[in-house]
Amino acid sequence: MNGPEIHLTFDSELHVFVPAGRRGGRTAVTTDGSSTLGHVVESLGVPLTEAGQLLVDGSPVDRSHIPSAGESVEVRAVARPQRVPGAPLRFLLDVHLGTLARRLRLLGVDAAYESEDIGDPALAALSAKERRVMLSRDRGLLRRREIWAGAYIYSDRTDDQLRDVLGRFAPVLAPWTRCTACNGPLGAADKDSVEGLLEQGTQRTYDVFAQCTACGRVYWRGAHHARLAAIVDEALREFGGAAA
């Protein structure tokens, strides 16, 4: 670039995206005189899904602002909780976030998940078509203009990922109402109606069942229920919601 020089500072939360030499205090950037501020921010490594308010000389500006020489730009992280206008809050997770998808579904959050790598263009198109927030650790995917909305998943630990999503978007929690396998809604099931789908030991031991209305999978409070209940209880304590 060979144009006006501006100075940027980034919120500490965004330092993971920018080179080490640009993380401390103001950093000088020479622009081309025609690119938008949003493009400049993204060219420095920060996906626009993670950039919140942009301040130029202390005043908020739109991402379409064309920087002028000498401007001081502050790039803030996304405010939390983040509101996604215009659609019910729904998520789409890429192939690497299957465990997080199942945790969200356990809590009753609408979380579509692609178990196979269908490619970034297809994921972005699906996000736009179904108006789902794209969750990913792939910065390139989150830079695609087609996505409806998106968020970078900062941690590689599922517990931290879940807390991050719940804290950032504040979805309504309704545990035990969604199929963790396919994301469909669960309904109460009479034991006689699902008996043919159960092992003999399960038939003898349990009497209360739920069944997915989409894929037919049957649920009961089996050996893993205590571990799952602990996940649910912790999420409800920290982020609220309605117990089911």
Summary of the structure (lengths in Angstrom):
residues: 244
radius of gyration: 22.2
end to end distance: 56.7
largest distance: 76.4
contacts: 714
relative contact order: 0.12
helix: 32%
strand: 21%
